[in-house]
């Protein structure tokens, strides 16, 4: 039960719950890219600049997940700085990897 002006209001959604409801209503699709470690950063930047990205996952050659980055529209540049450092470290240790991109489909 949530509170509003100090009173409990049944059925009222918290902001985080509203966001998850809205996110679940969005139609998404996934794309996969096979890249070598030395091209990983370049490909991630290309994917982000293409827009409408909701999540990026990177897995090694065996399919083991290495990093999962949820992205929020509008704050991609701010959030991605620390993740790019992690992706750079991953690029240094893998020879090949798979990038899975979850994109929000455009309406219309």
OpenMM code with the backbone's topology and positions (N, CA, C; nanometers):
from openmm import Vec3, app, unit

residues = "UNK UNK UNK UNK UNK UNK UNK UNK UNK UNK UNK UNK UNK UNK UNK UNK UNK UNK UNK UNK UNK UNK UNK UNK UNK UNK UNK UNK UNK UNK UNK UNK UNK UNK UNK UNK UNK UNK UNK UNK UNK UNK UNK UNK UNK UNK UNK UNK UNK UNK UNK UNK UNK UNK UNK UNK UNK UNK UNK UNK UNK UNK UNK UNK UNK UNK UNK UNK UNK UNK UNK UNK UNK UNK UNK UNK UNK UNK UNK UNK UNK UNK UNK UNK UNK UNK UNK UNK UNK UNK UNK UNK UNK UNK UNK UNK UNK UNK UNK UNK UNK UNK UNK UNK UNK UNK UNK UNK".split()
positions = [
    Vec3(0.0845, -0.1169, 0.0000),
    Vec3(0.0000, 0.0000, 0.0000),
    Vec3(0.0898, 0.1241, 0.0000),
    Vec3(0.0532, 0.2239, -0.0748),
    Vec3(0.1325, 0.3453, -0.0884),
    Vec3(0.0710, 0.4583, -0.0075),
    Vec3(0.1538, 0.5595, 0.0159),
    Vec3(0.1101, 0.6748, 0.0933),
    Vec3(0.1046, 0.7967, 0.0044),
    Vec3(0.0045, 0.8797, 0.0283),
    Vec3(-0.0067, 1.0071, -0.0402),
    Vec3(-0.0525, 1.1081, 0.0629),
    Vec3(0.0255, 1.2109, 0.0829),
    Vec3(-0.0008, 1.3124, 0.1847),
    Vec3(-0.0262, 1.2478, 0.3212),
    Vec3(0.0544, 1.1443, 0.3519),
    Vec3(0.0459, 1.0800, 0.4812),
    Vec3(-0.0651, 0.9779, 0.4939),
    Vec3(-0.1445, 0.9571, 0.3891),
    Vec3(-0.2539, 0.8604, 0.3951),
    Vec3(-0.2232, 0.7436, 0.3018),
    Vec3(-0.2666, 0.6250, 0.3426),
    Vec3(-0.2492, 0.5085, 0.2567),
    Vec3(-0.3553, 0.5116, 0.1477),
    Vec3(-0.3125, 0.4892, 0.0248),
    Vec3(-0.4036, 0.4905, -0.0883),
    Vec3(-0.3927, 0.3554, -0.1584),
    Vec3(-0.4948, 0.2701, -0.1485),
    Vec3(-0.4875, 0.1404, -0.2148),
    Vec3(-0.4885, 0.1564, -0.3661),
    Vec3(-0.4090, 0.0741, -0.4333),
    Vec3(-0.4070, 0.0742, -0.5789),
    Vec3(-0.3194, 0.1804, -0.6419),
    Vec3(-0.2607, 0.2693, -0.5626),
    Vec3(-0.1742, 0.3746, -0.6168),
    Vec3(-0.0375, 0.3155, -0.6463),
    Vec3(0.0135, 0.3402, -0.7657),
    Vec3(0.1440, 0.2874, -0.8045),
    Vec3(0.2549, 0.3825, -0.7656),
    Vec3(0.3665, 0.3264, -0.7182),
    Vec3(0.4860, 0.4069, -0.6961),
    Vec3(0.5439, 0.4439, -0.8313),
    Vec3(0.6309, 0.5462, -0.8352),
    Vec3(0.6938, 0.5870, -0.9603),
    Vec3(0.7665, 0.4709, -1.0256),
    Vec3(0.8398, 0.3909, -0.9474),
    Vec3(0.9142, 0.2789, -1.0052),
    Vec3(0.8194, 0.1757, -1.0648),
    Vec3(0.7022, 0.1572, -1.0040),
    Vec3(0.6054, 0.0643, -1.0589),
    Vec3(0.5465, 0.1183, -1.1891),
    Vec3(0.5218, 0.2486, -1.1953),
    Vec3(0.4699, 0.3090, -1.3182),
    Vec3(0.5690, 0.2901, -1.4316),
    Vec3(0.6965, 0.3091, -1.4015),
    Vec3(0.7984, 0.2955, -1.5032),
    Vec3(0.8005, 0.1538, -1.5574),
    Vec3(0.7927, 0.0533, -1.4696),
    Vec3(0.7968, -0.0845, -1.5170),
    Vec3(0.6718, -0.1180, -1.5963),
    Vec3(0.5574, -0.0609, -1.5608),
    Vec3(0.4355, -0.0834, -1.6381),
    Vec3(0.4533, -0.0250, -1.7772),
    Vec3(0.5040, 0.0990, -1.7851),
    Vec3(0.5252, 0.1621, -1.9146),
    Vec3(0.6276, 0.0869, -1.9972),
    Vec3(0.7341, 0.0405, -1.9339),
    Vec3(0.8383, -0.0312, -2.0065),
    Vec3(0.7845, -0.1632, -2.0611),
    Vec3(0.6959, -0.2302, -1.9864),
    Vec3(0.6443, -0.3580, -2.0320),
    Vec3(0.5484, -0.3407, -2.1491),
    Vec3(0.4884, -0.2223, -2.1628),
    Vec3(0.3964, -0.1970, -2.2725),
    Vec3(0.4711, -0.1661, -2.4026),
    Vec3(0.5985, -0.1301, -2.3941),
    Vec3(0.6758, -0.0981, -2.5131),
    Vec3(0.7126, -0.2266, -2.5860),
    Vec3(0.7046, -0.2219, -2.7167),
    Vec3(0.7442, -0.3370, -2.7975),
    Vec3(0.8939, -0.3291, -2.8224),
    Vec3(0.9613, -0.4389, -2.8006),
    Vec3(1.1056, -0.4424, -2.8213),
    Vec3(1.1416, -0.5544, -2.9173),
    Vec3(1.2611, -0.5433, -2.9714),
    Vec3(1.3167, -0.6503, -3.0543),
    Vec3(1.4644, -0.6619, -3.0208),
    Vec3(1.5225, -0.7760, -3.0470),
    Vec3(1.6644, -0.7946, -3.0179),
    Vec3(1.7423, -0.8192, -3.1468),
    Vec3(1.8661, -0.7774, -3.1431),
    Vec3(1.9601, -0.8001, -3.2526),
    Vec3(2.0891, -0.8515, -3.1921),
    Vec3(2.1567, -0.9390, -3.2632),
    Vec3(2.2852, -0.9907, -3.2159),
    Vec3(2.3940, -0.9597, -3.3172),
    Vec3(2.5114, -0.9277, -3.2645),
    Vec3(2.6272, -0.8979, -3.3476),
    Vec3(2.7454, -0.9792, -3.2963),
    Vec3(2.8189, -1.0423, -3.3847),
    Vec3(2.9419, -1.1128, -3.3500),
    Vec3(3.0575, -1.0189, -3.3838),
    Vec3(3.1411, -0.9891, -3.2861),
    Vec3(3.2541, -0.8991, -3.3105),
    Vec3(3.3792, -0.9525, -3.2425),
    Vec3(3.4930, -0.9099, -3.2923),
    Vec3(3.6195, -0.9433, -3.2268),
    Vec3(3.6423, -0.8422, -3.1146),
    Vec3(3.7253, -0.8805, -3.0195),
    Vec3(3.7509, -0.7948, -2.9038),
    Vec3(3.8011, -0.6567, -2.9401),
    Vec3(3.8845, -0.6484, -3.0430),
    Vec3(3.9407, -0.5182, -3.0796),
    Vec3(3.8389, -0.4243, -3.1443),
    Vec3(3.7249, -0.4754, -3.1871),
    Vec3(3.6199, -0.3925, -3.2484),
    Vec3(3.5015, -0.3690, -3.1541),
    Vec3(3.5102, -0.4202, -3.0309),
    Vec3(3.3978, -0.4152, -2.9379),
    Vec3(3.3548, -0.2726, -2.9033),
    Vec3(3.4459, -0.1893, -2.8593),
    Vec3(3.4123, -0.0511, -2.8206),
    Vec3(3.3522, 0.0246, -2.9388),
    Vec3(3.4142, 0.0109, -3.0536),
    Vec3(3.3665, 0.0793, -3.1739),
    Vec3(3.2223, 0.0391, -3.2057),
    Vec3(3.1928, -0.0914, -3.1978),
    Vec3(3.0584, -0.1402, -3.2283),
    Vec3(2.9564, -0.0934, -3.1244),
    Vec3(2.9938, -0.0934, -2.9963),
    Vec3(2.9036, -0.0455, -2.8906),
    Vec3(2.8679, 0.1009, -2.9141),
    Vec3(2.9668, 0.1831, -2.9467),
    Vec3(2.9400, 0.3249, -2.9742),
    Vec3(2.8456, 0.3406, -3.0931),
    Vec3(2.8680, 0.2615, -3.1967),
    Vec3(2.7818, 0.2654, -3.3156),
    Vec3(2.6375, 0.2283, -3.2789),
    Vec3(2.6223, 0.1251, -3.1982),
    Vec3(2.4887, 0.0794, -3.1561),
    Vec3(2.4180, 0.1881, -3.0760),
    Vec3(2.4881, 0.2495, -2.9828),
    Vec3(2.4279, 0.3529, -2.8978),
    Vec3(2.3851, 0.4734, -2.9808),
    Vec3(2.4675, 0.5125, -3.0768),
    Vec3(2.4343, 0.6283, -3.1611),
    Vec3(2.3162, 0.6007, -3.2529),
    Vec3(2.2858, 0.4735, -3.2782),
    Vec3(2.1710, 0.4412, -3.3636),
    Vec3(2.0389, 0.4715, -3.2938),
    Vec3(2.0398, 0.4792, -3.1592),
    Vec3(1.9224, 0.5217, -3.0828),
    Vec3(1.8252, 0.4107, -3.0469),
    Vec3(1.7309, 0.4448, -2.9585),
    Vec3(1.6241, 0.3567, -2.9110),
    Vec3(1.6737, 0.2268, -2.8500),
    Vec3(1.7871, 0.2313, -2.7828),
    Vec3(1.8440, 0.1126, -2.7197),
    Vec3(1.7942, 0.1040, -2.5762),
    Vec3(1.7472, -0.0136, -2.5377),
    Vec3(1.6983, -0.0347, -2.4019),
    Vec3(1.7982, -0.1128, -2.3181),
    Vec3(1.8705, -0.2044, -2.3799),
    Vec3(1.9636, -0.2883, -2.3048),
    Vec3(2.0707, -0.3426, -2.3997),
    Vec3(2.1933, -0.3537, -2.3479),
    Vec3(2.3040, -0.4143, -2.4219),
    Vec3(2.3625, -0.5242, -2.3346),
    Vec3(2.3787, -0.6420, -2.3938),
    Vec3(2.4410, -0.7545, -2.3232),
    Vec3(2.5599, -0.8012, -2.4049),
    Vec3(2.6675, -0.8336, -2.3353),
    Vec3(2.7865, -0.8861, -2.4020),
    Vec3(2.8170, -1.0222, -2.3427),
    Vec3(2.8381, -1.1203, -2.4306),
    Vec3(2.8703, -1.2565, -2.3879),
    Vec3(2.9976, -1.3023, -2.4581),
    Vec3(3.0706, -1.3949, -2.3942),
    Vec3(3.1924, -1.4462, -2.4565),
    Vec3(3.1591, -1.5502, -2.5639),
    Vec3(3.2616, -1.6118, -2.6216),
    Vec3(3.2422, -1.7085, -2.7300),
    Vec3(3.1543, -1.8259, -2.6894),
    Vec3(3.1608, -1.8656, -2.5630),
    Vec3(3.0826, -1.9789, -2.5135),
    Vec3(2.9396, -1.9387, -2.4774),
    Vec3(2.9064, -1.8111, -2.4867),
    Vec3(2.7733, -1.7629, -2.4539),
    Vec3(2.7563, -1.7203, -2.3095),
    Vec3(2.8645, -1.7226, -2.2321),
    Vec3(2.8580, -1.6812, -2.0918),
    Vec3(2.8465, -1.5284, -2.0845),
    Vec3(2.7443, -1.4769, -2.0137),
    Vec3(2.7271, -1.3313, -2.0039),
    Vec3(2.8452, -1.2659, -1.9313),
    Vec3(2.8952, -1.1577, -1.9888),
    Vec3(3.0052, -1.0829, -1.9280),
    Vec3(2.9569, -0.9519, -1.8667),
    Vec3(2.8611, -0.8868, -1.9316),
    Vec3(2.8063, -0.7613, -1.8801),
    Vec3(2.6680, -0.7408, -1.9389),
    Vec3(2.5796, -0.6815, -1.8584),
    Vec3(2.4434, -0.6507, -1.8987),
    Vec3(2.4196, -0.5054, -1.8606),
    Vec3(2.3968, -0.4209, -1.9605),
    Vec3(2.3843, -0.2772, -1.9361),
    Vec3(2.2437, -0.2296, -1.9728),
    Vec3(2.1603, -0.2011, -1.8738),
    Vec3(2.0308, -0.1401, -1.9052),
    Vec3(2.0515, 0.0080, -1.9346),
    Vec3(1.9860, 0.0590, -2.0369),
    Vec3(2.0018, 0.1991, -2.0745),
    Vec3(1.8691, 0.2716, -2.0622),
    Vec3(1.8732, 0.3929, -2.0128),
    Vec3(1.7554, 0.4772, -2.0029),
    Vec3(1.7686, 0.5869, -2.1065),
    Vec3(1.6638, 0.6066, -2.1839),
    Vec3(1.6680, 0.7108, -2.2862),
    Vec3(1.6931, 0.8466, -2.2219),
    Vec3(1.7789, 0.9244, -2.2812),
    Vec3(1.8041, 1.0596, -2.2331),
    Vec3(1.9244, 1.0716, -2.1411),
    Vec3(1.9654, 0.9630, -2.0770),
    Vec3(2.0804, 0.9711, -1.9872),
    Vec3(2.1890, 0.8719, -2.0279),
    Vec3(2.1871, 0.8299, -2.1517),
    Vec3(2.2809, 0.7295, -2.1996),
    Vec3(2.4254, 0.7739, -2.1815),
    Vec3(2.4604, 0.8955, -2.2199),
    Vec3(2.5982, 0.9411, -2.2102),
    Vec3(2.6517, 0.9441, -2.0688),
    Vec3(2.5696, 0.9886, -1.9757),
    Vec3(2.6116, 0.9991, -1.8360),
    Vec3(2.6331, 0.8614, -1.7755),
    Vec3(2.5408, 0.7716, -1.7974),
    Vec3(2.5479, 0.6387, -1.7369),
    Vec3(2.6558, 0.5542, -1.8016),
    Vec3(2.6779, 0.5707, -1.9295),
    Vec3(2.7643, 0.4784, -2.0019),
    Vec3(2.9137, 0.4983, -1.9784),
    Vec3(2.9551, 0.6089, -1.9208),
    Vec3(3.0983, 0.6327, -1.9006),
    Vec3(3.1645, 0.5214, -1.8187),
    Vec3(3.1127, 0.4842, -1.7010),
    Vec3(3.1766, 0.3758, -1.6260),
    Vec3(3.1655, 0.2404, -1.6970),
    Vec3(3.0544, 0.2174, -1.7642),
    Vec3(3.0367, 0.0917, -1.8353),
    Vec3(3.1339, 0.0793, -1.9519),
    Vec3(3.1663, 0.1911, -2.0160),
    Vec3(3.2623, 0.1865, -2.1276),
    Vec3(3.3994, 0.1431, -2.0770),
    Vec3(3.4353, 0.1816, -1.9567),
    Vec3(3.5623, 0.1355, -1.8994),
    Vec3(3.5588, -0.0158, -1.8797),
    Vec3(3.4456, -0.0671, -1.8318),
    Vec3(3.4308, -0.2121, -1.8136),
    Vec3(3.4336, -0.2837, -1.9485),
    Vec3(3.3690, -0.2257, -2.0485),
    Vec3(3.3681, -0.2855, -2.1828),
    Vec3(3.5094, -0.2865, -2.2395),
    Vec3(3.5870, -0.1818, -2.2128),
    Vec3(3.7264, -0.1789, -2.2569),
    Vec3(3.8077, -0.2903, -2.1951),
    Vec3(3.7832, -0.3192, -2.0679),
    Vec3(3.8524, -0.4298, -2.0006),
    Vec3(3.8113, -0.5638, -2.0610),
    Vec3(3.6828, -0.5776, -2.0921),
    Vec3(3.6345, -0.7004, -2.1556),
    Vec3(3.6995, -0.7175, -2.2924),
    Vec3(3.7065, -0.6082, -2.3685),
    Vec3(3.7666, -0.6132, -2.5022),
    Vec3(3.9115, -0.6602, -2.4966),
    Vec3(3.9792, -0.6276, -2.3891),
    Vec3(4.1200, -0.6666, -2.3763),
    Vec3(4.1374, -0.8162, -2.3500),
    Vec3(4.0343, -0.8821, -2.2958),
    Vec3(4.0517, -1.0234, -2.2600),
    Vec3(3.9782, -1.1216, -2.3513),
    Vec3(3.8855, -1.0740, -2.4355),
    Vec3(3.8142, -1.1660, -2.5232),
    Vec3(3.8642, -1.1538, -2.6661),
    Vec3(3.8597, -1.2663, -2.7372),
    Vec3(3.8958, -1.2616, -2.8785),
    Vec3(3.7728, -1.2393, -2.9649),
    Vec3(3.6627, -1.3039, -2.9276),
    Vec3(3.5357, -1.2843, -2.9971),
    Vec3(3.4256, -1.2771, -2.8931),
    Vec3(3.3208, -1.2021, -2.9246),
    Vec3(3.2076, -1.1932, -2.8328),
    Vec3(3.0801, -1.1666, -2.9113),
    Vec3(2.9700, -1.1833, -2.8420),
    Vec3(2.8386, -1.1572, -2.9000),
    Vec3(2.7761, -1.0406, -2.8256),
    Vec3(2.7292, -0.9432, -2.9006),
    Vec3(2.6571, -0.8296, -2.8443),
    Vec3(2.5094, -0.8513, -2.8748),
    Vec3(2.4272, -0.8536, -2.7706),
    Vec3(2.2828, -0.8630, -2.7890),
    Vec3(2.2248, -0.7276, -2.7520),
    Vec3(2.1494, -0.6708, -2.8449),
    Vec3(2.0923, -0.5372, -2.8264),
    Vec3(1.9410, -0.5484, -2.8214),
    Vec3(1.8822, -0.4918, -2.7183),
    Vec3(1.7363, -0.4848, -2.7078),
    Vec3(1.6966, -0.3444, -2.7463),
    Vec3(1.6193, -0.3324, -2.8547),
    Vec3(1.5787, -0.2025, -2.9067),
    Vec3(1.4300, -0.1816, -2.8866),
    Vec3(1.3925, -0.0580, -2.8630),
    Vec3(1.2519, -0.0208, -2.8544),
    Vec3(1.2038, 0.0065, -2.9943),
    Vec3(1.0961, -0.0616, -3.0336),
    Vec3(1.0423, -0.0434, -3.1681),
    Vec3(0.9678, 0.0881, -3.1775),
    Vec3(0.9872, 0.1553, -3.2889),
    Vec3(0.9175, 0.2813, -3.3152),
    Vec3(0.7706, 0.2533, -3.3424),
    Vec3(0.6834, 0.3375, -3.2895),
    Vec3(0.5405, 0.3243, -3.3183),
    Vec3(0.5100, 0.3907, -3.4512),
    Vec3(0.4126, 0.3330, -3.5185),
    Vec3(0.3701, 0.3970, -3.6423),
    Vec3(0.4007, 0.3224, -3.7584),
] * unit.nanometer
topology = app.Topology()
chain = topology.addChain("A")
for resn in residues:
    res = topology.addResidue(resn, chain)
    for name in ("N", "CA", "C"):
        topology.addAtom(name, app.Element.getBySymbol(name[0]), res)
